[in-house]
Amino acid sequence: MPPPAPQPRAETLAGKTALVTGSARGIGRAIALALAARGCNVVVNYFRHRAEADATAQAIEALGVHALVIKAHVGDEAAMRALVDAAVAHFGGVDIFVANAASGVQRSVLELETRAWDWTLDINTRSILVGAQTVAPHMQARGWGRIIAISSLGSQRVYADYAAVGVSKAAVEALVRYLAVELAPVGIICNCINPGLVRTDALDHFPRKDAMLAHAEANTPTGRLVTPEDVAGLVLWLCTDAAAQIVGQTIQMDGGYALGVGR
């Protein structure tokens, strides 16, 4: 008979280190704080918002763990590798890598310049490849690791002027599947979270922001939008042993919005 499945342990992550890209504010900040509340030391990554990154770090340390703030443009390969190396040098390793940082250019497909295309895919997709390649050996040395990427509904549905971001997020979901198959045998579990429309500052770049929010709120079966804290809660669960058999999946977390109710 096969050995019994391991029983879930207490959901503490005490003593582990998490690197969360784009964690100065929004979803990344919520994830960083949730991990800290469970005992993780956290590397706070930012590119433009130093004051918010410092505030996030202060909130993390108020929870009794350690924070390290690092500025890095994750779309630059050398900078992404240096970010991981700095985290490992400071904390001795990285156990959890949350790829949250994202950017993009709002253009129709026919108006999209290749420079904007490259910028978007470098930040949203290549950064995850480079980050995973750099962090995986450290996780493998410890025999445990979690890699979690944040996607968006644009990976599956078409939104106006969202081509570059949508394609980059579809690539993220595919990349996570490939990483998952290669890394699960060495104890590194990879998954992706695809939240719906989350009310953050990132929406300020959308010209139809108010209409988008109103439509989503009216057509979400649960009656409310997903919050950054909702996403953070799912990240926490994916880091527990209870979720160890969830491998290479993209989990839809949007209150049922993508089911098309009311459309």
N, C-alpha and C positions, 0 to 999 in steps of 0.2 A: 504494500500500500504506500502511496506517496506520503511524505511527511505532512503534518497539519500546517495549515497556513498560519503565519505569525499573527499573534494578537496585536491589535493597535496599542501603542504605548501612549502615555500622557502627551498631550499636544504641546510640549515644551520644545523650544529650539535653543535652549540656553547653551551658550558657548559656541554657537555657530556664527558664521559671518555671511552676510548678504550684500551683494552688489546690485543696486537698483539704478539703472540708467534713467536719466531724466526725472530725478526724484526730488527736485526742489519744490515742486508744486503739483497740484492736480492728482491724478491717479497714482503717479509715482510716489508722491509724498504720503498718500494714504497707505500704500503698500509698505513703504519704509517704516512708518510709525507702527503698523500692525505687526511687522516682523520684530521690531524692537520691543514691543509689548510682550512678545513671547520669548524674549531673552536673546535675540540676535544682536550682535554688533552690526552696524550698517554703514556701507560706503555710499555717501550721497553724491551723485554725479549731476553736474549742471554744465551749461555752456554760456548762457547769457544772464541768468538770474541769480547772482551771487548772494544778494541779501536774503532772498527766499531760501536758498540752500543753507545758509547759516542758521536761519530760523528753524528749518527742519532739523538740522543737526542738534540745535539746542533742545528741541522738543524730544528728540531721540534720547539724548543724554539725561533728560529729566526722568526718563523711564528706568534709569539705572544701568544702562549699557553704554557702549562707546560708539562714537560716530567719527567718520573721516570724510571731509568734503574735498572733492577733486573736480577741477574744471577739465573737461575733455570734450572735443568734438568727435562724437562716436562714429561719424561717417568717414573719418580719416583713419586708415588702417593702423598707422603707427600710434596714433593717439589712443585708439581703442585697446591695442595691446599694452600700451603704457599704463592705461587705467587699471587693467587687471593686474599687471605686475606691481603697481603701487599698492593696490589693495592687499595682495599676497605678502608683500614686504612688510606692510604695517601690521596686519593681523595674523600672519602665518598661513593664510590660506583663504579660499572662498568656497563656501558650501552651497550657496544659493545665488544664482544669477538670474535676475529678472530684467528682461529686455523690454523696457517700457518707452524709451526715448523715441520720438517720432517727429517728422517734419514733412513738408510737401508743398507743391506749387499747384494752385487752383487754375487749371487751364483745360479747355476742351482737347480732345485727342488730336485734332488737326492743327491746333495752335500750340501744342506742347513742344517746347524746344528740348533738344537732347541734353542740354546742360541742366535744365530743370529736372528731367528724367533721371539723370545720373545722381544729382543731389538727393532726390527723394529715395531712390533705391539704395544709395550708399548709407544713408542714415537709418532707414527703416528695415533694411534687409541685410546688407553686407555687414553691418555692425554686429548682427547676431551671429553670422557665420564666423567672423573674426573673434568675437567674444567667446563663443563656444569653443573654438579651436584653442584659444589661449587658456581658458579656465578649466577645460576638461582634464588635462593631466593632473592638476592639483586636486580636483575632486576624486579622480581615480586613485590617487595616492592615499586618500582617506577612506575609499570604499563607499562613498555616499555623496550624492549631489542632486540638486534640482535645477533645471533650466526651464524657465517659464517666459514665454513671449506674449505680448499683448497685440492683438490684431484689431480689426474693425469690420463692421458690416459691409464696408465697401469692397471687401475681398470676395464677396459673393453676389452683391447686388450693385447695380449701376446707379451712381449719383452724378448729377451735373458737375462737370469740371473736376471730377475726382479720379480721373484715369490713372495718373501717376501713383497716387497713394493707394488706390484700390488694387492695382497690379502689384505694388510692393507688399501689401498685406497678404494677398493671395500667395505670393512667393514665400512670405514668412511661414504661413501655415504648412506649405509643402516642405520647406526646410526643416521645420520642427519634426515632421514625420521621419525624414531621413536621419536626423540627429538621434531621434528616439530609438530607432532600430539599431544603430551603431553603438549607442552609449548605454542602453539598458543592461547589457550583459556585464558591464563593469560597475553597476550600481548607480548610474546617473539617469534619472528619470526626467524626460522632457515632455512638456505639454504647452498648449497655447490657449489663451482666453480671448474670446471674441465678444466683447461687451456691445451693447447697443449704444444709443446716443447718451453720452454721459455729460452732464452739465459741468464743464470746466472752461478755463480761459482759452483752451484750444479752439473752441467754437467761435471765438471772436473773428477768426479768419474767414468764416463762411458768410457770404453776403446775405443768405437767406436764413440766418441763424434763428430768428424768432419764429419764422414759419416752420422750420424744421422741428424746433422744440415743441411747438403747439401740436403739430401733426403726431409726433411721437407720443406725447402725453395722452392725446385723445385715442390713440390706437395701441396702447400697451395694456394687455389684459390685466396685469396686476394693479394698474391704476397709477403707477408712478414710474419715473425714470430710474435706471440703475445709477447708484452713487459710486464715487471712488471707494467708499468704505465697503460696498458690496463686492467690488472687484478684489479689494485687499483680503476680504474674508475667504474668497475662493483661492487666492494665492496661498494663504495660510493652510487651507485644507490640502492643497496639492503638495505641500511640503511635509505632510504627516505620513506615517506608515499606513494609515487607513486608505490612502490614495495611491499606494505604491504600485498597484496593478492598473492604474490609469496611465497609459503609455502612448505618446504620440498623438494625442487627441486634441482637437480644437473644440473647446466647450463654449457653446452659445450661452451668453448670460445677458438677456435683454428684456426680461419680464414677459416674453412671448411676442415682442414687437415684430420680429422677423417672420412670424407665422402668417402675417398678412391680414390680421383681423381688421375689419372695417375698411379694407382697401377696395 
